[in-house]
Structure formats: C-alpha cells, structure tokens
Amino acid sequence: MLSTTHVLLIRHGQSQGNAEGRFGGHTDTPLSPRGRKQAAATARALASEKFDAIYSSDLPRAIETASPLAKLTGVALETTEALRERSVGVMEGLTFEEAAEQHPEQYQALLKRDFEHVLSGGESYRQMLDRASRKLDEVIEQHQGGRIAIFTHTGAICILILHIMGALDAPELKPVWIATANCGIARFDLRSDGFIRVVTINDTRHLVGI
C-alpha cells in the first residue's frame, strides 16, 4: 500500500545579520523584530496542519523561528547541528562588502557556487550536503507517511531541494541556486514508490503585510 510523507522545508525569519547584510553561516545571530513577526505568521499559517515531527537547525535564528509552531501544535522541537547553514569560515559575520574586500578569492568562489570548494576556515557545499542530506533521509525514514516541518537556512534548503529532486546525482554538477526568502516554505510529497511531487518552492503568501 502506498504511503506519502509530507516534507516542509522552511527558512528562518529575518535575522539581525540578514538585516545588516552580513554572512550568517554558523554565527549565533538572533532574529530581528521583523523576523520574529515572520516566525509568528508562519506558525499561525501552519498550526492547523498535523505534524508528526518538527526539526530545526541548532542555530538561534532557526530555533526562534521554529519555536512558535512547536508551541502552537504541542509537537516537541528537535534541534540538530546537521541542519546548520554552510559554514563560510573567515567570512562569518562580515558584511558582503567587507568579505569581498578582505577575502576576495573566497568571496568569488562562493558567488560561483563551486560545489567542491572548501571555504577557508569553513566547508564546501558537498560537505554541507553530506551532513544535511544524511539527517533529512534519516528523518524521512523515521516518519514515513507523516508530516515533517524542518526549519533551516537558505543554502541548506537549496541543497536539500536539489537532493530530494535527485539533481545532485549527475557526474558533473552545474552551479544552481534555488533562492528562498525568510520564512519561505518549500513543500514536497514523497510517495513510498519513489514518486516525488514538488508542491511549492519559496511560498511566502502567509507573510503578506509584514
């Protein structure tokens, strides 16, 4: 008998670092006032859905975004470092302009979306894929036939979307970027026979007026 697992990938609300145009990476930056409003609106929009599990990156901006939904639904929030954003190493906490000036080679490598390039003091997209996809696959296996909300980051969401769609299985990878706005929601229905239905990517209708 076929079963369908519903997966929601949700980017955190606007962080203080986002508001200041800074690289987040693994930095412990909190939500901005706007981000907290976005998190509350996201929780209200999703509260009527029955979730079997809610997961979050262990970084403050993701936890702050996930917590209102966990509170409204009564589902325990599980945090993990596996769902963190890509570490950008020496550029962490810098503004984009500062990073371009102080670390031009690293900055250009990031802009080129070089999948294998390990940033100085940080990691590559490949390394992020390995840890984040391993956790996603584990979560899906644990909650087959259920509904899962995963709160994470723009780079992690891009990589996990490509992973779900099988786009990272090619022998040569082209640079691709799937943009997700703060609190944008991506929805996937994963059928037990392998069929994957992309329902939405970067849905922000619940944020109108914020």
C-alpha positions as semicolon CSV with decimal commas, in nm:
position;residue;x (nm);y (nm);z (nm)
1;M;0,000;0,000;0,000
2;L;0,133;0,340;-0,100
3;S;0,207;0,599;0,164
4;T;0,306;0,965;0,128
5;T;0,547;1,154;0,351
6;H;0,493;1,531;0,354
7;V;0,811;1,735;0,398
8;L;0,818;2,111;0,458
9;L;1,149;2,296;0,439
10;I;1,119;2,639;0,599
11;R;1,382;2,910;0,607
12;H;1,428;3,102;0,932
13;G;1,287;3,454;0,966
14;Q;1,495;3,761;0,902
15;S;1,796;3,754;1,134
16;Q;1,980;4,053;1,268
17;G;2,263;3,951;1,037
18;N;2,025;3,944;0,737
19;A;1,902;4,291;0,824
20;E;2,262;4,419;0,836
21;G;2,368;4,241;0,515
22;R;2,611;4,006;0,692
23;F;2,710;3,647;0,626
24;G;2,537;3,420;0,877
25;G;2,695;3,078;0,842
26;H;2,731;2,926;1,187
27;T;2,712;3,265;1,361
28;D;2,475;3,282;1,659
29;T;2,275;3,574;1,522
30;P;1,919;3,614;1,661
31;L;1,604;3,711;1,473
32;S;1,535;4,077;1,406
33;P;1,198;4,226;1,514
34;R;1,076;4,166;1,156
35;G;1,199;3,808;1,176
36;R;1,000;3,744;1,493
37;K;0,685;3,870;1,320
38;Q;0,757;3,640;1,026
39;A;0,805;3,344;1,260
40;A;0,474;3,413;1,434
41;A;0,292;3,446;1,100
42;T;0,444;3,120;0,977
43;A;0,333;2,939;1,291
44;R;-0,023;3,068;1,254
45;A;-0,033;2,963;0,888
46;L;0,080;2,608;0,964
47;A;-0,082;2,550;1,305
48;S;-0,388;2,373;1,162
49;E;-0,175;2,104;0,996
50;K;-0,098;1,785;1,186
51;F;0,276;1,747;1,224
52;D;0,441;1,427;1,336
53;A;0,775;1,598;1,394
54;I;0,935;1,942;1,390
55;Y;1,310;1,973;1,341
56;S;1,538;2,274;1,343
57;S;1,897;2,372;1,294
58;D;2,051;2,434;1,634
59;L;2,137;2,795;1,547
60;P;1,936;3,061;1,735
61;R;1,770;3,216;1,429
62;A;1,627;2,879;1,323
63;I;1,520;2,777;1,675
64;E;1,347;3,113;1,728
65;T;1,155;3,060;1,402
66;A;1,055;2,701;1,476
67;S;0,955;2,751;1,840
68;P;0,619;2,929;1,781
69;L;0,493;2,642;1,563
70;A;0,611;2,383;1,815
71;K;0,427;2,573;2,089
72;L;0,102;2,607;1,892
73;T;0,095;2,242;1,784
74;G;0,234;2,086;2,102
75;V;0,494;1,894;1,898
76;A;0,838;1,874;2,058
77;L;1,108;2,065;1,873
78;E;1,418;1,861;1,790
79;T;1,735;2,056;1,711
80;T;2,046;1,935;1,532
81;E;2,370;2,086;1,405
82;A;2,332;1,873;1,091
83;L;2,078;2,123;0,958
84;R;2,301;2,427;1,003
85;E;2,381;2,665;0,721
86;R;2,706;2,620;0,532
87;S;2,998;2,749;0,734
88;V;3,160;3,036;0,542
89;G;3,468;3,033;0,762
90;V;3,671;3,355;0,757
91;M;3,373;3,547;0,615
92;E;3,140;3,468;0,905
93;G;2,983;3,782;1,049
94;L;3,130;4,012;0,784
95;T;2,915;4,229;0,561
96;F;2,916;4,126;0,196
97;E;3,126;4,432;0,114
98;E;3,378;4,351;0,390
99;A;3,405;3,991;0,273
100;A;3,463;4,095;-0,088
101;E;3,738;4,335;0,022
102;Q;3,912;4,123;0,285
103;H;3,875;3,776;0,127
104;P;3,824;3,829;-0,249
105;E;3,916;3,473;-0,353
106;Q;3,682;3,312;-0,101
107;Y;3,404;3,557;-0,186
108;Q;3,432;3,488;-0,561
109;A;3,434;3,112;-0,501
110;L;3,112;3,150;-0,303
111;L;2,947;3,355;-0,578
112;K;3,041;3,093;-0,839
113;R;2,859;2,823;-0,635
114;D;3,160;2,595;-0,672
115;F;3,019;2,276;-0,520
116;E;3,351;2,125;-0,415
117;H;3,538;2,436;-0,297
118;V;3,614;2,430;0,076
119;L;3,599;2,787;0,206
120;S;3,892;2,895;0,422
121;G;3,801;2,803;0,778
122;G;3,464;2,675;0,659
123;E;3,320;2,398;0,442
124;S;3,211;2,315;0,089
125;Y;2,859;2,268;-0,042
126;R;2,950;1,898;-0,074
127;Q;3,028;1,879;0,297
128;M;2,704;2,056;0,382
129;L;2,514;1,818;0,155
130;D;2,667;1,515;0,325
131;R;2,561;1,616;0,677
132;A;2,225;1,775;0,594
133;S;2,102;1,510;0,347
134;R;2,203;1,230;0,584
135;K;1,987;1,386;0,854
136;L;1,697;1,453;0,615
137;D;1,698;1,093;0,489
138;E;1,705;0,969;0,849
139;V;1,411;1,190;0,945
140;I;1,207;1,078;0,644
141;E;1,279;0,714;0,725
142;Q;1,167;0,766;1,087
143;H;0,842;0,940;0,994
144;Q;0,726;0,759;0,680
145;G;0,369;0,852;0,597
146;G;0,381;1,152;0,829
147;R;0,418;1,529;0,801
148;I;0,752;1,685;0,892
149;A;0,849;2,051;0,931
150;I;1,219;2,130;0,901
151;F;1,343;2,480;0,986
152;T;1,681;2,558;0,837
153;H;1,869;2,808;0,619
154;T;1,869;2,934;0,261
155;G;2,182;2,745;0,149
156;A;2,080;2,426;0,325
157;I;1,731;2,446;0,173
158;C;1,874;2,491;-0,176
159;I;2,097;2,186;-0,135
160;L;1,822;1,973;0,023
161;I;1,573;2,062;-0,253
162;L;1,826;1,954;-0,515
163;H;1,893;1,637;-0,312
164;I;1,523;1,549;-0,290
165;M;1,481;1,602;-0,665
166;G;1,786;1,389;-0,746
167;A;1,959;1,682;-0,915
168;L;2,289;1,618;-0,734
169;D;2,333;1,267;-0,868
170;A;2,481;1,377;-1,201
171;P;2,854;1,308;-1,261
172;E;2,909;1,679;-1,332
173;L;2,723;1,940;-1,131
174;K;2,629;2,276;-1,279
175;P;2,612;2,578;-1,047
176;V;2,245;2,614;-0,947
177;W;2,090;2,830;-0,680
178;I;1,730;2,799;-0,557
179;A;1,652;3,116;-0,364
180;T;1,435;3,106;-0,053
181;A;1,314;3,421;0,122
182;N;1,296;3,448;0,501
183;C;1,022;3,209;0,620
184;G;0,966;3,088;0,263
185;I;0,817;2,737;0,261
186;A;0,902;2,451;0,024
187;R;0,666;2,152;0,024
188;F;0,727;1,803;-0,109
189;D;0,513;1,490;-0,115
190;L;0,735;1,182;-0,116
191;R;0,550;0,866;-0,215
192;S;0,670;0,527;-0,097
193;D;0,702;0,409;-0,459
194;G;0,963;0,678;-0,524
195;F;0,738;0,935;-0,691
196;I;0,821;1,289;-0,578
197;R;0,571;1,573;-0,605
198;V;0,700;1,930;-0,576
199;V;0,410;2,122;-0,425
200;T;0,564;2,466;-0,363
201;I;0,904;2,633;-0,351
202;N;0,957;2,960;-0,162
203;D;0,589;3,011;-0,073
204;T;0,560;3,341;0,115
205;R;0,185;3,409;0,086
206;H;0,148;3,388;0,464
207;L;0,382;3,686;0,505
208;V;0,175;3,940;0,313
209;G;0,154;4,261;0,512
210;I;0,471;4,207;0,715
